[in-house]
Amino acid sequence: MRSPLGIPIARIFGIEIRVQLGWAFVLSMVAFIAVGQLNAVDPSLEDAVAWLLGGIVAFGFFISSVSHDLAHAVVARRRGIDVKSIAVSFFGGATPMDPSSPDPGDDAAIAASGPLASLAIGALCFAAMAGLVAATNEFTAAAGVLAVLVFLNLVLGLVNLVPAYPLDGGRIVRDLAWRRSGSERSGWRAAWRSGRFTGLVVIGIGAVFLVSQGDMTGAFIALTGWFFILSSNSVRDRIRLDDLVGTHVVRDAMEDAPATVHPGLTVDTFAAQLLDGESPMTAVPVVEGASIVGIIGIAQIRRIRRSEWPNTRVADVMAKPPKLTFLAPTEPLRQALERIYKAGIDGLPVMEEGHLLGVLTKRGIGRFVHERSEQAKEPVPQDPTPPTP
């Protein structure tokens, strides 16, 4: 069963590298564009040679993207963050597995490391291209390969410095404002404002291109700006969520005394109950002996055909370490929610002194937030003094 966070393909410096199948399409497009550029440089190139060089460009871009995300992970480790795996993203941006730090200064360094690595790779490719042109006194197809890689790495580095979350630049804006004010909420507000402003500027640039040039380039630029605005709106929603969650802890929103399942069970024994919406549980701990070995939720169940339920064991689809971690009942609720989303699962077990107390799920947090928002709408009584008995 393929993980929503990607397929593991390698391990570098002890860090597992994961990629999604969508990379096949991205690299195909990169190779296609590179072939067109190389044919423009040298029209005499044979098709087979052009496509071979295009494949080299695509592979080089993939290595650059891996280096971008690996730089985040390496700097995070040096700042004391345990990073076991990363998910290579398309042209940068945040993924659920991105390493982060609770210290805004360290987190800004982690965010900046990716774009700086891309720009450094671009500079190396440019130096190699300049050396090759100087040695041959002509701009060959090989120099064209390096030129395309220079361009792609510049795009990868500079675009990620745009101050709009989820790009690294938006994260840096948040961290700098957070460090200056001492408030993470102020940091997120700065990221929201900068992302919205950037989106409006990019839409304006796209509109100018569309009117002056009359081609689709302006439309694509404007669409990118609209994406930045939507992302900034998600940051605004996060701020509102933080306001509702406040200082509450995991114990306030967790499901108490959860049912458990054995890893040897087949999913048909409980899947329908999880999916019918009537059960309060959306994630069930998997217990073998006295140990919790995994957790299975509706996300895993929905990826299995109903006809395969009787033949699929819990152990085959459950979330296991490193995605499976344990929450403490006194852990801040907002922090726990981030851990759940980073893991890409429906919930996490809540443990205290080795005993299972409950499960914190996305649905449980949503219900808790809804109740809090409804309470916030209630009018404050004129006389809050409780009645005397």
Secondary structure, 3 states (H helix, E strand, C coil): CCCCCCEEEEEECCEEEEECCCHHHHHHHHHHHHHHHHHHHCCCCCHHHHHHHHHHHHHHHHHHHHHHHHHHHHHHHHCCCCCCEEECCCCCCCCCCCCCCCCHHHHHHHHHHHHHHHHHHHHHHHHHHHHHHHHHCCCCHHHHHHHHHHHHHHHHHHHCCCCCCCCHHHHHHHHHHHHHHCCHHHHHHHHHHHHHHHHHHHHHHHHHHHHHHCCHHHHHHHHHHHHHHHHHHHHHHHHHHHHHHCCCEHHHHCEECCCCECCCCEHHHCHHHHHCCCCCCCEEEEEECCEEEEEEEHHHHHCCCHHHHHHCEHHHHCECCCCCCCECCCCEHHHHHHHHHHHCCCEEEEEECCEEEEEEEHHHHHHHHHHHHHHHHCCCCCCCCCCCC
